[in-house]
Amino acid sequence: MNKVYADNGSTSFPKAPGVADAVKDFLVNGGYNVGRGGYEASYNIGGEVLRTRQLLCGLFKFNNPRNVIFTPSITYSLNMILQGFLKSGDHVITTTMEHNGLMRPLHRLAQAGVTYDMVTDLKQIEKMIKPATKAVVMTHASNVCGTIFPINKVGEICKRHGVRFIVDAAQTAGVMDIDMEFIDALAFTAHKGLLAPQGLGGFLVKDDFAGLIDPTITGGTGSASHQLDQPHFLPDKFEAGTINLPAIMGLKKSLEYILEVGVTAIFEKEMVLVKRFIEGVDKICGVDIIGKKDVVGRTAVVSLNFKGRDNAEVAALLDGEYGIMTRCGLHCSPNAHKTLGTYPHGTVRFSFGHFNTLEEVGYIIRCIKGICA
């Protein structure tokens, strides 16, 4: 049986060339800690971590590697930013297309006196800004239907009104060009488009905004050990405890690969794949494409609804009978499915990545035709 991986929206596979070797090399030949050892080998690892921060700055057109913060995941990043910044009485604007990684922290903050409004049309954002509005926080692209949102335009609106702009780049980091010019904080994850291991995320934050965010997790940093207060300087302010060094070594390798190949080239290849997929499934009776039916303004994430069928049953058939790995359900984004009209049954999501091939896409289309027949 062929095995085809089409769940890159959850996590990329395979990872970039050399990532596994970089992780293994660190663990086998020098898995020392950073900031906790007074010896050359520890300092060398610190240099590798700094280089990784610098590569992320290059990817996101940012100029301050100290302001690149590593966390266990993008969910941690969003929690740290939102919970550290927002206070009772503050107001936030978001969209109806958000992942629970963002919505659950907002929901919890709402129980503590923070209010938020969700918009379905980004044109509504400027009208909804009021004196209590402290931030607009939103995803760069939907993890359900792949629609890309105009973060530069939203960022310009936020700048005009003195409102902070926080972006969830889970689905676009490493796949699309992103510029931090109008973004106050950009949250990323390593294991999707950045082609690196799981268990690592982070955020880039501008100096003036970082000063307004309280650390939500405090502890050892290897610095300022004489004081009980968390250090106020970056990245130590937000990096309590030992960071995931094996994953960072893998991320460094994947970033070198992405920057060598080029984000534009990666995106264009994925669009070739998704164009072929959409054209193929759009002709199949009994299949609805949820969202855009072209490649303009989208990522390589495509959700399908199989009319008259249980989508979970279809996903199980794709895996069990054809070896095609997808994701079925609500994709941790119930509000997005409500907006798209696919709640509560959800969709079968196909998400293509840099290492998928046109042959694999053709095979998936043929298998879907067989199921629908």
C-alpha positions in Angstrom: 0.0 0.0 0.0 1.2 3.5 -0.8 1.7 5.8 2.2 1.0 9.5 1.5 1.2 12.1 4.2 -1.3 15.0 3.7 -1.5 16.4 7.2 1.2 19.1 7.1 -1.2 21.5 8.7 -0.8 19.5 11.9 2.9 18.9 11.6 5.3 18.8 8.7 6.7 15.5 7.6 9.4 14.8 6.6 11.5 17.5 8.3 14.1 19.5 6.4 17.3 17.6 5.4 19.8 17.3 8.2 17.4 18.1 11.0 17.4 14.6 12.6 21.2 14.5 12.3 21.5 17.9 14.0 19.4 16.8 16.9 21.3 13.5 17.3 24.7 15.2 17.0 23.7 17.6 19.9 22.5 14.8 22.1 25.5 12.5 21.3 28.4 14.9 21.0 27.7 17.9 23.2 24.3 18.2 24.9 25.4 20.8 27.3 23.3 23.5 28.8 23.2 27.2 28.1 24.0 29.8 30.6 24.5 27.2 33.4 28.1 26.2 32.7 31.4 28.1 32.9 33.2 26.2 30.2 33.8 26.6 26.5 31.5 23.9 25.3 28.5 25.5 27.0 29.4 28.9 25.5 29.6 27.3 22.1 26.0 26.0 22.4 25.0 29.5 23.5 26.4 30.7 20.2 24.4 28.1 18.3 21.2 29.3 20.0 22.1 32.9 19.2 22.6 32.0 15.6 19.1 30.4 15.5 17.6 33.6 16.9 19.5 35.5 14.1 18.1 33.2 11.4 14.6 33.8 12.7 15.2 37.5 12.5 16.3 37.1 8.9 13.2 35.1 8.1 10.8 37.6 9.6 12.7 40.8 8.7 13.4 41.7 12.3 16.6 43.2 13.6 16.9 42.2 17.3 17.8 38.6 18.1 17.6 39.2 21.8 13.9 39.7 21.3 13.4 36.2 19.9 11.9 34.2 22.7 11.8 30.4 22.7 8.8 28.6 24.3 7.6 24.9 24.4 5.0 25.7 21.6 3.1 28.5 19.9 0.2 27.9 22.4 2.6 28.8 25.2 3.7 31.8 23.2 0.2 33.1 22.8 -0.7 32.5 26.4 2.4 34.3 27.6 1.7 37.3 25.4 -2.0 37.6 26.1 -1.9 36.8 29.8 1.1 38.9 30.4 -0.3 42.0 28.7 -4.1 42.1 29.1 -5.8 43.3 32.3 -9.3 43.4 33.5 -11.2 46.1 31.6 -9.1 45.7 28.5 -10.8 45.0 25.1 -9.4 42.8 22.3 -10.5 42.3 18.7 -10.0 39.0 17.0 -11.7 37.0 14.2 -14.1 34.1 13.9 -11.4 32.0 12.2 -9.1 31.5 15.1 -7.6 28.3 16.5 -8.3 27.3 20.1 -4.6 28.0 20.8 -5.7 31.6 20.7 -9.4 31.4 21.6 -9.1 29.4 24.8 -6.6 31.9 26.4 -9.0 34.7 25.4 -12.0 32.9 26.8 -10.1 32.4 30.1 -9.2 36.1 30.2 -12.8 37.0 29.6 -13.6 35.3 32.9 -11.2 37.7 34.5 -12.7 40.9 33.1 -11.1 41.1 29.6 -13.7 41.6 26.8 -13.3 40.7 23.1 -15.2 40.9 19.9 -14.9 38.6 16.9 -15.2 39.9 13.4 -16.1 37.9 10.3 -15.0 40.7 7.9 -11.7 42.4 8.5 -13.2 45.6 7.3 -15.1 45.7 10.6 -11.9 45.9 12.7 -11.4 49.7 12.5 -15.0 50.4 13.3 -14.8 48.2 16.5 -11.8 49.9 18.0 -12.7 51.8 21.1 -10.8 53.5 24.0 -10.5 50.2 25.9 -9.1 48.3 22.9 -5.6 47.2 23.6 -4.9 44.7 20.9 -5.9 43.0 17.7 -4.9 39.4 17.7 -5.4 37.1 14.8 -4.1 34.2 12.7 -2.2 34.9 9.4 -4.0 32.0 7.6 -6.8 29.6 8.5 -5.9 26.1 9.5 -9.3 24.9 8.2 -9.7 26.3 4.7 -6.3 27.9 4.0 -7.5 31.5 3.5 -4.7 34.1 4.0 -5.6 37.2 5.8 -4.1 40.7 5.0 -2.0 41.2 8.2 -0.1 44.2 6.7 -3.3 46.1 6.2 -4.6 45.2 9.7 -1.2 46.2 11.1 -1.4 49.6 9.5 -4.9 50.1 11.1 -3.5 49.1 14.5 -0.6 51.5 14.2 -2.9 54.4 13.3 -4.9 53.8 16.4 -2.2 52.9 18.8 -3.4 49.4 19.2 -1.0 46.4 19.6 -1.0 43.9 16.8 -0.3 40.2 17.7 -0.1 37.6 14.9 -0.4 33.8 15.1 1.8 32.6 12.3 1.4 28.8 12.9 0.3 28.1 9.4 2.5 30.6 7.5 5.9 30.8 9.2 8.4 29.2 6.7 5.8 29.2 3.9 5.1 32.9 3.3 7.1 36.1 3.5 6.4 37.9 6.8 7.6 41.3 7.7 7.5 42.5 11.4 7.1 46.2 10.4 3.5 46.5 11.5 3.5 43.6 14.0 4.2 44.0 17.7 4.5 40.3 18.5 4.7 37.4 16.1 4.1 33.9 17.5 5.5 30.9 15.6 5.9 27.1 15.9 8.8 25.1 14.8 7.1 21.9 13.7 4.9 23.0 10.8 6.2 25.2 8.0 9.6 25.7 9.7 10.2 21.9 9.1 11.7 21.4 12.6 10.9 19.1 15.6 7.9 19.3 17.8 8.0 20.7 21.3 9.4 24.1 20.3 7.8 27.5 19.5 8.4 31.1 20.3 7.6 34.7 19.6 9.4 37.8 18.3 8.4 40.9 20.2 9.3 44.6 19.8 11.1 46.4 22.6 8.3 48.8 23.6 5.7 46.0 23.6 7.9 43.6 25.6 8.1 46.2 28.3 4.3 46.0 28.8 4.2 42.2 29.1 4.6 40.7 32.5 6.3 37.3 32.6 3.7 34.6 33.4 6.4 31.9 34.2 9.3 32.8 36.4 12.4 30.8 37.5 16.0 30.1 36.7 17.6 31.8 33.8 21.3 31.3 34.5 21.5 35.1 34.8 21.1 37.6 37.7 21.1 34.7 40.1 21.5 37.1 43.1 18.0 38.4 42.8 14.6 36.8 43.2 12.9 39.0 40.7 12.8 37.7 37.2 15.4 39.5 35.0 13.8 42.4 33.1 16.1 42.0 30.0 15.4 39.8 27.0 15.3 37.0 26.3 15.7 36.0 30.0 12.5 37.8 31.0 10.4 35.2 29.2 12.7 32.2 29.1 12.5 30.7 32.6 14.0 27.2 32.9 16.0 25.3 30.3 14.9 25.8 26.7 14.5 22.9 24.3 18.1 22.8 23.0 17.8 19.6 20.9 14.8 21.0 19.0 16.6 24.4 18.6 19.6 22.6 17.0 17.1 21.0 14.6 15.4 24.4 14.0 18.7 26.0 13.2 19.3 23.4 10.5 15.8 23.7 9.0 16.1 27.5 8.9 19.3 27.3 7.0 17.5 25.0 4.5 14.5 27.3 4.2 16.6 30.4 3.7 18.7 28.6 1.1 15.7 27.3 -0.9 13.8 30.5 -0.4 10.3 31.0 1.1 8.9 32.1 -2.2 10.1 29.0 -3.9 8.6 26.8 -1.2 5.3 28.6 -1.4 5.2 28.4 -5.2 5.8 24.7 -5.1 3.0 24.2 -2.6 0.6 26.2 -4.8 1.4 23.9 -7.8 0.3 21.0 -5.6 -2.8 22.6 -4.3 -3.9 23.8 -7.7 -3.7 20.3 -9.1 -5.6 19.0 -6.1 -8.4 21.6 -6.3 -8.8 21.1 -10.0 -9.1 17.3 -9.5 -11.5 17.2 -6.6 -13.7 20.0 -7.9 -14.8 17.6 -10.7 -15.8 14.8 -8.3 -19.5 14.4 -7.6 -20.3 14.4 -3.9 -17.4 16.5 -2.8 -17.6 20.1 -1.6 -14.5 22.3 -1.4 -14.8 24.4 1.7 -13.6 27.9 1.1 -11.6 29.3 -1.9 -11.6 27.2 -5.1 -8.5 28.8 -6.5 -4.9 29.4 -5.4 -5.1 33.1 -5.0 -4.9 34.2 -1.3 -4.6 30.7 0.2 -2.1 28.3 1.6 -1.9 24.6 0.8 -4.6 23.6 3.3 -7.9 22.4 1.7 -10.9 21.1 3.6 -13.5 18.8 1.9 -17.0 17.9 2.9 -18.3 14.6 1.6 -22.0 15.1 1.0 -24.2 12.3 2.4 -21.2 10.6 4.0 -19.7 10.6 7.5 -16.4 12.6 7.1 -14.8 10.6 9.8 -15.7 7.4 7.9 -14.1 8.8 4.7 -10.9 9.8 6.6 -10.7 6.3 8.0 -11.1 4.8 4.6 -8.4 7.0 3.1 -6.0 5.8 5.8 -7.0 2.2 6.1 -7.6 1.3 2.5 -5.3 3.8 0.7 -2.6 4.8 3.1 -3.6 8.5 2.9 -3.1 10.4 6.2 -5.4 13.4 6.7 -7.1 15.1 9.6 -10.9 15.0 10.2 -13.1 17.0 12.5 -13.1 20.5 13.8 -9.3 21.0 13.7 -9.3 22.8 17.1 -11.2 25.7 15.4 -14.9 25.4 16.1 -15.7 29.1 15.4 -14.0 28.8 12.0 -16.3 25.8 11.1 -19.3 27.7 12.3 -18.3 30.6 10.0 -17.8 28.2 7.1 -21.0 26.3 7.7 -19.3 23.0 8.6 -20.1 22.8 12.3 -20.5 20.4 14.0 -19.7 17.6 11.5 -16.4 19.2 10.4 -14.4 18.4 7.3 -11.6 16.1 6.0 -8.6 18.4 5.7 -5.8 17.8 3.2 -2.7 19.9 3.9 0.3 19.7 1.5 3.9 20.5 2.3 7.2 21.2 0.7 8.0 17.5 0.2 4.8 16.3 -1.3 4.7 15.5 -5.0 2.3 15.8 -7.9 2.3 12.0 -8.2 1.0 11.8 -4.6 -1.7 14.5 -5.3 -2.8 12.5 -8.4 -3.0 9.3 -6.3 -5.1 11.1 -3.6 -7.5 12.4 -6.3 -7.9 8.9 -7.8 -8.6 7.4 -4.3 -11.2 10.1 -3.5 -12.9 9.3 -6.9 -13.0 5.6 -5.9 -14.5 6.3 -2.5 -17.2 8.6 -4.0 -18.0 6.1 -6.7 
